[in-house]
Every structure is written in C-alpha cells, then in structure tokens.
C-alpha cells in the first residue's frame, strides 16, 4: 500500500497544472478569436485615420486571413517534430509583438504588414492548441470538458470581439483593439512557460520535408488569396481562375511529393482516418454558413436596423451566453451519455433553424422575438456541434500525429470560412445591387441581399447535416467513443 501513496499525493497538483495549462492555451485562442471580429467594427475609423481607399481597406482583414490559413499545416507538423510547447510559445510571442506593431501603426503599409505577421503568429499558436489539449487530457470525460471550454472561447470570443471592438473604438480609438492583445499575450507567454508540459517531439532528424512545407504553404496562400480576391474581381475572372488553378496544381504536386517521401510533412495515411476527414468536411460546411452569417448578421444589424457597434455586439450575447452555458460541462455530459454523433445531428438542426430565422427577418424586424431566437438557436447549435466534431476528429489519431491532425481541423475551418465570406458576401452585394436597379429602397435591397446569403448559409449547414448523417458512422458500431 505504501507504494501507491506517492502517486496519489502527487495527483492533485498535476491535475491543477493541466487545467491551468488549459486556461493558458485558451488565452491564446481568445486573442485569435477576438481578432477574427474585433477589427471589422473598427474598419471605418481605420479608414478615416490612415486614409485607406475602399480596395486597400479589405487588406486589413485579408492579410490576416491569408497567412493564418496558409501556415496552419506547417505549424502543426512542426509542433509534432520540435515540440508543441515551443511552437505554441513562439506563435504567441509573434502574435503579441505584431499586435503591438498594429497598435502603433501610423501608415497603411505598416498596418497591413503587421497584420500579415499577426496571421502567422495566430496560425502557429492555434495549430497546436487542440493537440496540447488532447495530450494533456487523456481521460475521455476530462477531455470532453476541456474541449467544451476551448469551443466556448473559440466561438464566444467572436461575439466578445464585436462588443469589445465597438466599445474600444467609440470610447478610446481603434489602436486599442490591438493594444488589448498585449496583456493577454504577456500572460499566456509567462504562464505557458511554467504550466504547459514539455513535449520534445519526434525531432528534426525525422525530416522537416522542406520542399513539401514550401509547396503546401504557397499553395494555401495562393488559394486563400484567390478566394478573398474573388469578392472584388469575380469568381469567373482571370484573376480568380488563374490563381485558383495555380493553387490546385501546387496541391497536386504536393500530394505526389508526399506519397514518395519517407517522412513527409503530411503523411497521407492520416487522410485514411475517416473520423478526421469526415468531421473536417462537416466542420468546413458549418464554417461556410456560420462565420459568413456572423459577419453578415452584424452588417444587417448596423446597416438595416441602425444598430451602433456596441449594440451590435450586445445583440450577439444570446449566442455567446448559450455557448458559454453549454461549455460548463453540459455538452460534455451529453456527449458522454449519448455519444458525439447523436449530439451533433440535433445541434446542426438548431443551427439551420437559427439561420432560417435570420433569412426571414425583415427590414423592420424587432430584436424580440425573431432575432433573439435566431441568435439563441445558433448558439445552441454551435455549442452542441463543435465539441462532438472535435471528439470524432481526434478519436483515432495517433499521438505522434496530433499536431498535424489539429492543423487539418483548423485548415478545414479557416479555408471554408474564407470561401464563405467571399462567396456569400459577393452574392449578397450582387443581389442588393440588382434589387436597387429594380427600384427598391436601400433597406429593402440590403435586406434582400442578406436574406439570400442567410438562405444559402442554412442550405450549406443542411448539406453538412446530411454529410454527417451519411459519413460519420464508425466501423463496427453505431457511435464513436465518447
């Protein structure tokens, strides 16, 4: 009996350390989530202060989006090779320093360049967060609870960003939307160095696959550039088709190269994991609908209903609070009792219902009950969808590939979000213009454009529901391990 007492005595501090480590990685995720939305409400102020033209102003958003989506796979694999703690802290440091550069920018070029660096830092840190959680929380129940907290920060941070961005821009100035990252980043760096467990990785002797790393990063960068530029140049333009075709050719070359290497950056065997590929595809379809509607919903509230930035952020609180309530452990308990697939499917149904309500809201819609119900349902759907998808994605992934799998999960979401923002934004704008030409008023025309975008978003999530029902069926059973 004496031999068993030392581990028992050591268990509480170890347990406290890993939960504290979860707080650290969630701080980094909070910065990434904030910057996904906080900039948008400050764009008019940035445009006035730095004298941006309309075309160049989009690069304040796109610069971050392009580099974030492009570096996820490379950073995830580096986490497996050189250690996830080292990669995570490097990403947080770069993100924090580039946030300071953004905050101090007095010229367009510096702000855009700093946003490029910020995207790289965000990709490097976020690429290994899921892998850190998976390795820190081996027990399924604890892992589900930890994932719930992560999902809340990832989704709720977007709503907080809208509210905080409007608050800081109105009360101080737009520079503070970037200054706010500095104390968060400093805390994540200091606490992360102390609390996150060392993971030395497989070692660079396993091979970094320099050629593959360059190919996939350039391919993703060109692909995302083509997508975000499509809203201005058009989907059928030589610009979009040329860069899109180049990205496809580079990805094909990447696939051929990876199949011939002994230690590739992305071992193709990982794509044979049905849970990972299937859940990533479903996650991508949800991202197309959810994230595009997040931004378009803010535009609808401000441009049609006349909300100011702060009130717009408050309007999303039902979504944020619902996700937060589910993240206290309710979704984790549901997944533990019923399995991830049985929780996921109703969650997708709730998301579709919320988007449908937004598609039906008119130019004179009141916040209660329609918009309140829409945002509540979207929060309910989000809070019960992303945790099951993460559970399914990582269920069969070997520990040595956890960083890469984490990168794949994030890439599917970021690339799909870019597609959704570009496609639905373009569709909404084109339909609004057509309605204006027909002689409709501006509020009616804007509402019509947003309605069409919300309808397509609901249909896209509906396709995700059908795909989840058809594909996410584990071999030898009716449910994935919870």
Order of alpha helices (4+ residues) and beta strands (2+ residues): alpha-alpha-alpha-alpha-alpha-alpha-alpha-alpha-alpha-alpha-alpha-alpha-alpha-alpha-alpha-alpha-alpha-alpha-alpha-alpha
